[in-house]
Amino acid sequence: MEYETVIGLEVHAQLATHTKIFCGCRADFGAPTNTQTCPVCLGMPGALPVLNRRVVDFALRVVLATGGRVAPVSRFARKNYFYPDLPKGYQISQYELPLAEGGFLEFPFEDKIRRIRITRIHLEEDAGKLTHGETPGDRDFSFVDFNRTGVPLIEIVSEPDFRSPGEAAEYLRRLRQLVRYLGVCDGNMERGSLRCDANVSVRPAGSDGMGTKTEIKNLNSFRNVQRALEHEAGRQIEVLEHGGRIVQETRLWDPAQSVTLPMRSKEEAHDYRYFPEPDLMPLEVDERWLERVRDSLPELPLPRRSRLMEQYALSEYDAEQLTASRELADYFEEVARLCPDAKKAANWILSEMLREVKAGNEEDFTGGPVAPDHLAAMLSMIEEGTISGKIAKTVFEEMYRTGRPPEDIVRERGLTQVSDREAIEAAARRVLEAHPKQAEKYRAGKEKLFGFFVGQVMKETGGRANPGMVNEVLRELLNS
Amino acid sequence: MANTLEPYRLTVHDAHDLLRGGELTSVELTESMLSRIRDLDDRLHSYIRLTEDLAIEQARAADGRLRSGRDVRPLTGIPVAVKDVFCVEGTVTTAGSKILSGFRAPYESTVTARLREAGAVFMGKANMDEFAMGSSTENSRFGPTANPWDPSRTPGGSSGGSSAAVAADLCLASVGTDTGGSIRLPAAFCGIVGLKPTYGRVSRYGIIAYASSLDQAGPMTKDVADAALLLQAVAGRDPADSTSADVPVPEYAAALTGDVSGMRLGVPREYFGEGLDPEVAEAVRESLALLEDMGAEVVEVSLPHTDYALAAYYLLAPAEASSNLARYDGMRYGLREQDTGELAEVYKATRSEGFGPEVKRRIMLGTFALSAGYYEAYYRKAQQVRTLIREDFSRAFERCDLVLGPTAPTAAFELGEKIHDPLRMYLSDVHTIPVNLAGLPGVSIPCGFSSGGLPIGLQMIGGPFREEDLLRAAHAFESNTDHHLRRPGD
């Protein structure tokens, strides 16, 4: 039988506010353990939470960017469970009345624009970080770092709109791109700034019903999301094919073995006993607040991609690459503003520039050492014939290494293109004299050798000869 | 009348006059109090722990302020008892529980911070029912407190240590907390003034939580003027407590006019029903008659959902408590048992040993009320009842300025009398609980004595943030009576 996979994702994004969601502690990643704590985030007796409104600003950016409906009044709720990384014995989250409902994320996938519906986006606090028996000799101990307790999170719950693991992984990439564009989350999955759980089920292709779902946890990289979902869908199909039935359960992805394994039932048998958080007032978001956040939104990736294609006559591929991150797109547009040939600017950025940044990591581009006006100046020097395209690569390498303007590099190293006809002619004569046999063969009709002579002349001039002029001179000398 | 020979007998405002006039120093006052505590408190057990060093240090600092005349406030140099539910930085704070054994608060509650700033002297941590759960102070893991009027009886609870200390002159005033009557009931049983402010009037920051939507701190004093002084010192918006109200704090002393003429006093028929001791009913009726003679108008009102208040309270308060007390897990502070066991074993052993039976009962009740499948029938239903009770009061306040009735159905009962009968114990709070559910201010003042010589409390309930109305009527009543002047052993 043919099966169809149905997937929904729950994504947690840490918001990059300076301070925590319910206290004034710093929320920096990587600080020495337990140095960013206070009575509130340590769950001391009598301590009370106070909402950091900046957190709401950040969350609202995501809601507005995905077209969600913001609740005029939302409520915090307590999610009760015992664990050593949870100092109060409950997590402050939102339950019955989340910050926002509805909305969607659109992105191109397999030549179509896919629209994934978002169920809800709500605010909550992160728990601490547990490490077990890390120190030699301390095998029986667990350590808790409370720096992370109270770091703000949003949970973005999607509808079960994905029909393949690849689509789900692409959504996650696009969500990451979006939160980074919005400046609300660094999107780092390895550090846990972005985390993903998935609900997976399979059903006969073409059916409208829903199969029994399992929840998959521990999907801590894009690669793992895709692999885990592929594995889980395959596992479910195999169970069904063998006449079995799917058990509704939570499973953990084990990347080492490439399998999902059921969590012990004890770990998932939670009744969280949600109830409204009595220590916080309902959260009211009025139209003025929304307006302020709306005004702060940047241009989003997809519209920007379309605009770049239109405004600069770029290919979809180039526009896609250039809009991978807001920084890269900003960089491009700044160069394009200063340099008349936007297409050339795009080519340079996408080839030379990103090669230096790190192959394939265009979204990690943060500007680099080459100022946009320097790159624009260099492109103009090519355009004006001051330097050749080949020399430009050398110049660029040095610009990237030193951050210096191209004019200085070209001047100091004498890299200005040779467009002096006499000098080129002299070099060409020297070459022809040095290679009489080849000249004879060329004249006898072996025209392929023309390139050889061009190369030799370039060599003779230290690569600085104007290539057009070299061609012209050589043709005259050889054909005369 | 009290004087400098027995300075512990003074009210706060009288002591202030003497301190200010240089007839008495705070150190003298504090030392006389400490010596009296040493003489009497073995028997009463109103304090769990004294903070003598802190008290002397604060008294010296207060004397410095008094000498220089700079920053002298009504509480400067005044010895107070602090219920053990308030975090006082650097001092052991246990909420009467074994589970917080040895817990030294790393920070200061807003209430005690404001008292410190005002120059008050902290004598020690007053005894209380564990986590403020109880009506008799018998649930303290440090042993019960005795009623100064009759040591075989309870001082009431949960702020029983605070009320006994005030009544026995072991402090000039005290601060307690009230979730279902825990200030007013012990005030009534000990013959003192106990005021529970409007929910949100006083910051809860640093008060070990029992039921967050109901807890409120307030003064316990020898007379109404002192209650006004203490309330003035601690009331007002606190950015650290999101539920503290941004409502201006009036000058409470200005309400002490001695005049009740024109005030409309509502008497709810539901507060005079079955279970009310006839002597209490009589004392309250006489008080109403007196107030009427003084120019107040007495009107009958109805609070029809009163009967459901207790049941709603015993779902909502335990529900919140079950969550608030989850942090006592042996991981970070306080007691830890079975240190080497599995995680679940550590939790179980620590909480089994650390909590007393009443706390466990309420954690179980609350956990049940919030459980999947029961939430709608219990927690949500109780919230709906709460709304009805709030509406009862709103309607009543259309017809009157204050609602008056008994604070408790009886005078102080015997120690041991109800401790094994939780439901009977819970009924002690039947008149105070609706006030917490509605978030309103209430005060208990002495209004008479039983034939056995035990104090009886009159409860006055005000509209939201109308503490002035309470103080005005209570002060006028007090000015025309002498119940508050009687002392145990007189």
Chai-1 contact restraints between the chains, C-beta under 6 A:
chainA,res_idxA,chainB,res_idxB,connection_type,confidence,min_distance_angstrom,max_distance_angstrom,comment,restraint_id
A,P39,B,Y107,contact,1.0,0.0,6.0,A-B,restraint_1
A,G43,B,R327,contact,1.0,0.0,6.0,A-B,restraint_2
A,P45,B,I208,contact,1.0,0.0,6.0,A-B,restraint_3
A,G46,B,C87,contact,1.0,0.0,6.0,A-B,restraint_4
A,G46,B,G206,contact,1.0,0.0,6.0,A-B,restraint_5
A,G46,B,I207,contact,1.0,0.0,6.0,A-B,restraint_6
A,G46,B,I208,contact,1.0,0.0,6.0,A-B,restraint_7
A,L48,B,Y205,contact,1.0,0.0,6.0,A-B,restraint_8
A,L48,B,D241,contact,1.0,0.0,6.0,A-B,restraint_9
A,V50,B,S242,contact,1.0,0.0,6.0,A-B,restraint_10
A,R78,B,S323,contact,1.0,0.0,6.0,A-B,restraint_11
A,N80,B,S323,contact,1.0,0.0,6.0,A-B,restraint_12
A,F82,B,Y347,contact,1.0,0.0,6.0,A-B,restraint_13
A,P84,B,M331,contact,1.0,0.0,6.0,A-B,restraint_14
A,K88,B,R327,contact,1.0,0.0,6.0,A-B,restraint_15
A,G89,B,A326,contact,1.0,0.0,6.0,A-B,restraint_16
A,G89,B,R327,contact,1.0,0.0,6.0,A-B,restraint_17
A,Y90,B,S323,contact,1.0,0.0,6.0,A-B,restraint_18
A,Y90,B,A326,contact,1.0,0.0,6.0,A-B,restraint_19
A,D271,B,S371,contact,1.0,0.0,6.0,A-B,restraint_20
A,D271,B,A372,contact,1.0,0.0,6.0,A-B,restraint_21
A,R273,B,L370,contact,1.0,0.0,6.0,A-B,restraint_22
A,F275,B,L370,contact,1.0,0.0,6.0,A-B,restraint_23
A,P278,B,S212,contact,1.0,0.0,6.0,A-B,restraint_24
A,P278,B,S213,contact,1.0,0.0,6.0,A-B,restraint_25
A,P278,B,E320,contact,1.0,0.0,6.0,A-B,restraint_26
A,D279,B,S212,contact,1.0,0.0,6.0,A-B,restraint_27
A,L280,B,S242,contact,1.0,0.0,6.0,A-B,restraint_28
A,M281,B,S242,contact,1.0,0.0,6.0,A-B,restraint_29
